[in-house]
Structures are given as C-alpha cells and as structure tokens.
C-alpha cells in the first residue's frame, strides 16, 4: 500500500473516531472532524506510518485484527461482570497476587498490545512488560491469574505476528 493511501486511511480512521464521539452529524461537525483528522494525520505522519508497519496491518490480516478487537471487547465485558459481582458480594473472595507470565510474542509492538489488553481487562493490570522476558501481572482473583495461561487474545496476537 502506498504512503498516501495509508495517510488517507489514517485520516479516515480518525474521522470515524471523531464522528463516534461527536454529538451531532451536522455539516459543521463533519467539516471540523475531517479537518482535525487531516491535521492530526499530517502532523503525526512519520509516527503513524511507522506505527502501521509495526502492527503489520494489511489486507491479509485485517480479519485477524477485527477478530482480536471483537474477542477483547467480549473479554472486557465478561471480566467487568465478574469484578462487579465481586464488588457487590457479601463475602469478598479476593486473592490479589502477582503472576509472572511468559509471553509467546517476540516483537515489541505486539508485546505492547498484549500488555494493554491485559490492563484493559478488569481484574488484571500489567505491572511490568519488558521487551524480552516475563510479564509481571497483578490479578485480583485466582481465575484472572489462571486465565493468562493460554489466553486466546495472546494466541490471536501470535497468529498476527506469525502472518507477517
């Protein structure tokens, strides 16, 4: 994909994000959103172009990225329900712990995605995510700690990394 097509893609993605947060879809909001998206893309063009290469985004693995996003949303929702049940329980069954997790991911950007996925999932926080070696994760419950082993989210990221 050419450099200009990727810049147009980033502008379009930022514009869609703008419209998701906009209060209305009137002409002023549309024009402002497009101009802001274009300006942000122009100012950050070097970062955005290198970022796309690090993420291995292409037509061949776009479905894998969408699958990752869908599963992450589902996992965040399920973990939110578990944490809410824990918060409203009469007897709190907490077992806070630090867990060392050896990741299968090799590339730094993919490891960042895994660390952020862990942190976005309620009940777990990535404490340490080195470029190489084990992740250190804080988990509120035994189930959250055990869920890191062979987590399907990490397996999807490994598959995306392998396809590149």
Buried (B, 14 or more C-beta within 10 A) or exposed (E): EEEEEBBBBBBBEBBEEBBEEEEEEEEEBBEEBBEBBBEBBEEEBEEBBEBBEBBBBEEEBEEBBEBBEEBBEEBBEEBEEBBEEBEEEEEEEEEEEEBEBEBEBEBEBBBBBBBEBBBBBBBBBBBEBEEEEEBBBBBBBEEBBEBBEEBBBBEBBBEBBEEB
